[in-house]
Amino acid sequence: MARLERRRVIHALRVWPPRRTEDGDKVGTYTLWIYMAEWSIKKARREIAHCESSDKKIHRAAEVLTGKKLESASLTSFVAKRRLRHGAIFRFEGGYHLIAWACLKGDDDDDIFSLHSPDACISFHRDGALISEPSTRE
């Protein structure tokens, strides 16, 4: 299940256990893909892994997040090396954080992340565009 390409997809993180509402709607199956981004996974203030870590360390850190409840997601912008960069902070249960920010090189429409839910796919592009599309998964 783990995808360990260093500056590409680190892992398909499944968050929130799947369930159905009383009306039969699917809720809870979310998959987070980190794509063309630099990133860091932390618990409290201690870094567990980052985009340049060994494959083994990346895999362990991604497995720690798999199945955790995603408590919040925040989008952010900042200036680094005289360029506006965009990023996101994902907070998970247990005090875990995944921080991802756009690589310096790449195309404007490269995804920093995409979050797939039962109903939609939300992507945050390197240029700061936030795109929501209907889900294509069953």
N, C-alpha and C positions, 0 to 999 in steps of 0.2 A: 504494500500500500504506500510506502514512503517513496517519494520522488526526491532524490538528493542532488540535483544539479545546483551547484553553489549559488550562482547569482540568478538563478531562474526559479522554478517551482521548488520550494523546500519540502512541501508535504501537503497532502490533501487532509486538512484537519476537519474531522467530523465533530461538530459541537452540538450539544443538546440531544438527548436521546429521542428518536422518532416516536411519535404518538399521533393519535387521531382525536379530533374534537368530537363532541356529541353529534355534530352534523356530518361527521365522516371525513372532514377535511384533513389533509396531511399537514402536520406542523412539526417543526423540530429538527428536520434533517438539513443541516447547513454544512456546506463545505467551503473552506477558506483556502484560496490559492494565492500564494505570494509569488509574484512573477519577476518582472524586471526591476528589482529593488535590492537595495542593501537592507539588512535587517538585523535585529537583535532580540533574543528571548531572555527575559529576566524574571526572577522571582524576588519580589520586593526590590532591593537595589542590587542584588547579586546577578551578574550575567551568567546564564547557563550555556548559551551558544550564540554565535553570530555568523554572518554569511561567509566568513573566511575560516571558520572552525573546521576541524576534521570531519569527515563523513560520519564517523561513529558518534561524535559529540552532537552533530546536527540531528542525526536519527534519534538519539536518546531524548533530546530536547523536544523534538516534534512529537514523539510518542507521549511525552508528559502532557502536552496540550490536547492530544486527541481525546475526545469525549468530555472535555471540560466545558462547563457552561460559559458561553460568551456573554459577559456582563455589559460591555459597552464597546463602542467603536467611535473614535474621534479622528476627524481629518484635520491636518495641520499644514501650514505653509511657513517657510523660513528662507532666509538668504544665506547661501554658503558659496564661497569662492565667486562672489559677485553675481550669482545666479539665483533666481527664485526656484526653490525646490519644494515639492509637495510630499506629504507622507501621511501615515495613519498610525494610531495607537489602538491596539486591541487589548482589552482587559478581560481576563478569564478568572473564574472562581479559583480560590486558593492563593491569590496574590500574584498570579502570573501575568506578564505583559509581553506582547509581541509588538515591536516598533519596526515599521518598514518605511523607507523613504526612497524616492526615485534615484536611480543611478545617474551619474553625471552625463553619461553617453547613452544615446538611444533616440528613438523616434518619439514625437509628442504623443502619439496614440498608443505607446507601449503601456500595458497595465502595470501598476504598482501591485494591485491585488484585484481579485474578483471573489465575491461572496455569493455562493449559489444557495438559494433556498428552494423549497418546493414550488414556489410561484414565480421567482424572479432571479435574475443574475445582476448584481450591482458591481460595476467595475470603476476603479479610480485610476485615471490615466496620468501619465507623467506630466502632462500639461495642466493638470488640475481639473480636468473634466470628470464629472461624476455621471456615469451612464447606467440607466436601469432598463433592462430588457426582460421580456417574459422568459421563464425557464424553459429549457429544451429537454430537461430530463424527465423521465417517467416517474 
